């Protein structure tokens, strides 16, 4: 298998939720985000019947291919294979990672949603290519998962796993530097792009912050409380 840092060739991961786009089409918003530099999209929409998710996957496969971007399907191995997506994103209640690997092969990407360092380590050992860790900050869409983990969980996870970590939960402009400097490879966002008045411009802003963080020397940070505040 290729080096995972090269396989996971993106650091801004857009997770879809058509309920957060206002009156705009999800496809249009995703296209705008892609035009701003987003190179990885996860089709979530888990409340849709499988055939409707398949139709959305077809649309997003077309537009992501146009921009040379990755498409991963949330908990949808069958849809991934049917539309030729780049991989799948799994949860704790999904098919086991090793079983999915046998189905999609070594070239397919597997992302995994983790809520603590131990889950991320287990995912890595099972063959995941990257983990999405959160929620890091407070955000309405993740409140059912409990209190925010804060930056300390990123640090704890980063010293235990070698696969890329994407921080999720309340990530927006101004919060990129702390999560990356505490060990995240990148960020996964929902509302930051889907609710943005100008998704293209917001994608440019987030990517600029990600790039500038990589050229900034890592500094010792204070340990945040459980809500990610210092």
C-alpha positions as CSV (number, residue, x, y, z in Angstrom):
1,X,0.0,0.0,0.0
2,X,1.2,3.5,-0.8
3,X,2.2,5.9,2.0
4,X,-1.0,7.1,3.6
5,X,0.1,10.7,3.7
6,X,0.2,10.5,-0.1
7,X,-2.9,8.5,-0.4
8,X,-4.8,11.0,1.6
9,X,-4.0,13.9,-0.7
10,X,-6.3,16.5,0.8
11,X,-6.6,18.4,4.1
12,X,-10.1,20.0,3.7
13,X,-12.9,17.4,3.8
14,X,-16.4,18.6,3.0
15,X,-19.2,16.5,4.6
16,X,-22.6,17.1,2.9
17,X,-25.9,17.9,4.6
18,X,-28.5,19.2,2.2
19,X,-30.5,20.5,5.2
20,X,-27.8,23.2,5.8
21,X,-27.7,24.8,2.4
22,X,-30.7,27.2,2.8
23,X,-32.6,27.5,-0.4
24,X,-29.7,26.5,-2.5
25,X,-29.1,23.2,-4.2
26,X,-26.6,20.9,-2.5
27,X,-25.0,20.2,-5.9
28,X,-24.6,23.9,-6.5
29,X,-23.0,24.5,-3.1
30,X,-20.6,21.6,-3.5
31,X,-19.6,22.9,-6.9
32,X,-18.8,26.3,-5.5
33,X,-16.8,24.7,-2.7
34,X,-14.9,22.6,-5.3
35,X,-14.2,25.7,-7.3
36,X,-12.6,27.2,-4.2
37,X,-10.2,24.4,-3.9
38,X,-11.9,21.6,-1.9
39,X,-10.6,18.3,-3.1
40,X,-12.5,15.8,-1.0
41,X,-16.3,15.4,-0.4
42,X,-18.2,12.9,1.7
43,X,-21.7,12.2,0.6
44,X,-23.5,11.8,3.9
45,X,-27.3,12.3,3.6
46,X,-27.9,9.2,5.6
47,X,-31.6,9.9,6.1
48,X,-32.3,9.3,2.4
49,X,-33.5,6.0,0.9
50,X,-30.7,4.2,-0.8
51,X,-31.9,5.0,-4.4
52,X,-32.0,8.7,-3.7
53,X,-28.5,8.5,-2.1
54,X,-27.4,6.7,-5.2
55,X,-28.7,9.5,-7.5
56,X,-26.9,12.1,-5.4
57,X,-23.7,10.0,-5.6
58,X,-24.0,9.9,-9.3
59,X,-24.3,13.7,-9.4
60,X,-21.4,14.3,-7.0
61,X,-19.2,11.7,-8.7
62,X,-19.6,13.7,-11.9
63,X,-18.8,17.1,-10.4
64,X,-15.9,15.9,-8.2
65,X,-14.4,14.2,-11.2
66,X,-14.6,17.4,-13.1
67,X,-12.5,19.1,-10.4
68,X,-10.2,16.1,-9.8
69,X,-11.5,15.7,-6.3
70,X,-12.2,12.7,-4.2
71,X,-15.7,11.4,-3.4
72,X,-16.3,9.1,-0.4
73,X,-19.7,7.6,0.5
74,X,-20.8,7.6,4.1
75,X,-21.5,4.0,5.1
76,X,-22.3,3.0,1.5
77,X,-20.0,0.3,0.1
78,X,-22.6,-0.7,-2.5
79,X,-23.1,2.9,-3.7
80,X,-19.3,3.5,-3.7
81,X,-18.8,0.6,-6.1
82,X,-21.8,1.5,-8.2
83,X,-20.7,5.0,-9.0
84,X,-16.9,4.5,-9.0
85,X,-16.3,6.7,-5.9
86,X,-12.9,6.9,-4.3
87,X,-13.9,5.2,-1.1
88,X,-16.2,5.0,1.9
89,X,-16.5,6.6,5.3
90,X,-17.4,4.3,8.2
91,X,-18.8,4.6,11.7
92,X,-18.8,2.3,14.7
93,X,-22.0,0.6,13.6
94,X,-20.8,0.1,9.9
95,X,-19.4,-3.0,8.4
96,X,-16.0,-3.8,9.9
97,X,-13.1,-2.0,8.3
98,X,-11.2,-5.1,7.3
99,X,-14.4,-6.5,5.6
100,X,-14.8,-3.3,3.7
101,X,-11.2,-3.4,2.6
102,X,-11.7,-6.8,1.1
103,X,-14.7,-5.4,-0.9
104,X,-13.2,-2.1,-2.2
105,X,-9.6,-3.3,-2.5
106,X,-6.4,-1.7,-1.5
107,X,-6.8,1.3,-3.8
108,X,-10.0,2.5,-2.1
109,X,-9.9,5.0,0.7
110,X,-11.5,4.2,4.0
111,X,-12.2,7.0,6.5
112,X,-13.5,6.4,10.0
113,X,-15.4,8.5,12.5
114,X,-13.7,8.3,15.9
115,X,-14.6,10.0,19.2
116,X,-11.5,9.2,21.2
117,X,-7.9,8.2,20.7
118,X,-8.5,4.6,21.4
119,X,-11.1,4.3,18.6
120,X,-8.7,6.0,16.2
121,X,-6.0,3.5,17.1
122,X,-8.4,0.6,16.6
123,X,-9.4,2.0,13.2
124,X,-5.8,2.3,12.1
125,X,-5.0,-1.3,13.2
126,X,-8.0,-2.5,11.2
127,X,-6.8,-0.7,8.0
128,X,-8.4,2.7,7.9
129,X,-6.6,5.3,5.8
130,X,-7.6,8.3,8.0
131,X,-9.9,9.2,10.9
132,X,-12.2,12.1,11.5
133,X,-12.0,13.0,15.2
134,X,-14.7,15.0,17.0
135,X,-16.5,16.9,18.0
136,X,-13.6,19.2,18.9
137,X,-15.7,22.3,19.5
138,X,-19.3,22.8,20.4
139,X,-21.6,22.5,17.3
140,X,-25.4,21.9,17.1
141,X,-25.0,19.0,14.6
142,X,-22.8,17.0,17.0
143,X,-24.4,17.7,20.4
144,X,-26.0,14.2,20.5
145,X,-22.4,12.9,20.8
146,X,-21.8,14.5,24.1
147,X,-19.4,17.3,25.2
148,X,-16.8,18.6,22.9
149,X,-13.5,16.8,23.1
150,X,-11.2,19.8,23.0
151,X,-7.8,20.1,21.5
152,X,-6.2,17.7,24.1
153,X,-7.9,14.7,22.4
154,X,-6.2,15.6,19.1
155,X,-2.9,15.7,20.8
156,X,-3.5,12.4,22.6
157,X,-4.6,10.8,19.3
158,X,-1.7,12.2,17.3
159,X,0.9,10.5,19.5
160,X,-0.9,7.1,19.1
161,X,-1.7,6.9,15.4
162,X,0.3,7.5,12.2
163,X,-2.7,7.9,9.8
164,X,-4.0,11.4,9.1
165,X,-6.4,12.9,11.6
166,X,-9.2,15.3,10.5
167,X,-10.7,17.5,13.2
168,X,-14.5,17.9,13.0
169,X,-17.1,19.8,15.1
170,X,-17.4,23.5,15.2
171,X,-14.5,24.0,12.7
172,X,-14.5,27.3,11.0
173,X,-12.2,30.1,10.0
174,X,-10.0,31.1,13.0
175,X,-9.9,27.6,14.5
176,X,-7.7,26.0,11.9
177,X,-4.4,26.9,13.5
178,X,-5.1,25.4,16.9
179,X,-6.3,22.0,15.6
180,X,-3.5,21.6,13.1
181,X,-0.8,22.7,15.6
182,X,-2.1,20.1,18.0
183,X,-1.7,17.3,15.6
184,X,-4.5,17.3,13.0
185,X,-3.6,16.7,9.4
186,X,-6.6,18.7,8.3
187,X,-10.2,19.5,9.0
188,X,-13.7,18.2,8.1
189,X,-16.4,20.8,7.8
190,X,-20.1,20.9,7.3
191,X,-21.8,24.2,8.1
192,X,-18.6,26.3,7.6
193,X,-19.0,25.7,3.8
194,X,-22.6,24.6,3.3
195,X,-24.0,27.7,5.2
196,X,-21.5,30.1,3.9
197,X,-22.9,32.9,1.7
198,X,-20.1,32.3,-0.7
199,X,-18.8,28.7,-0.4
200,X,-16.0,29.3,-2.9
201,X,-14.6,32.3,-1.0
202,X,-14.9,30.4,2.3
203,X,-13.1,27.4,0.9
204,X,-10.3,29.7,-0.2
205,X,-10.1,31.2,3.3
206,X,-10.0,27.8,5.0
207,X,-7.3,26.4,2.7
208,X,-5.3,29.5,3.1
209,X,-5.4,29.1,6.9
210,X,-4.4,25.4,6.5
211,X,-1.5,26.3,4.3
212,X,-0.2,29.1,6.5
213,X,-0.4,26.8,9.6
214,X,2.0,24.4,7.9
215,X,4.6,27.1,7.6
216,X,4.1,28.4,11.2
217,X,6.4,26.8,13.8
218,X,4.5,24.7,16.3
219,X,4.2,26.4,19.6
220,X,3.4,24.9,23.0
221,X,-0.2,25.4,23.7
222,X,-2.2,25.6,26.9
223,X,-4.3,22.6,27.7
224,X,-8.0,23.5,26.9
225,X,-10.9,22.5,28.9
226,X,-13.5,20.0,27.7
227,X,-15.2,22.6,25.5
228,X,-12.0,23.5,23.6
229,X,-11.5,26.8,25.4
230,X,-8.2,27.9,26.9
